[in-house]
Amino acid sequence: MMATTHGFVGLAIAAVVAVIAPEFAVAAAIGGIAGGIFPDLDVLAEHRRTLHFPGYYTMVALPALGLAYVVTDVVTVSIATFLVAAAVHSLSDALGGTPSAVPWESDLDHAVYLHAADRWLPAKRWVRYDGAPEDFVAGVVFAVPALVIFDGAIRYLAVTGIVVSLVYTAFRRPIGHAVAGIK
Ligand SMILES: [Zn+2]
């Protein structure tokens, strides 16, 4: 999935926090967006492996949630939201396509690396590839809670993210061929 789609999922998680504890809405939004996008920074390294940890993020997210429940402040809430969003990102990449520049031409079959088991998880391709039309639709659906719950800068950021997703989706294939050509 696109980094923006993962960012919207992080924001949807933050929207749940905002409903439960409105005073921590902004802390959760920052943690959710950052955690939703962070794993994809490894596109500059070994994509879907260097910063994607489906198992380890999940393992540390659970105690972080417990800590945020017991000691509730902006730091614990933003860290817990970050880790939950990063865990959901890493796990959900297994539902998408392969980490190829041109996944529609690739014979790769793996999606995301599961460090704990020292192997790749297979690509389920519910979303065929990042920037596929269904990826854009999923992103918009996950953006809805944030658009309803948040206002001001967060809502503006969400709308900007939808525009970025739309442009990327429109040009995904030429971008992929250009990147594959460079490699
Ligand atoms: Zn990813």
Boltz pocket constraint, residues with backbone or C-beta under 6 A from the ligand:
constraints:
  - pocket:
      binder: B
      contacts: [[A, 1], [A, 39], [A, 40], [A, 48], [A, 52], [A, 89], [A, 90], [A, 93]]
      max_distance: 6.0
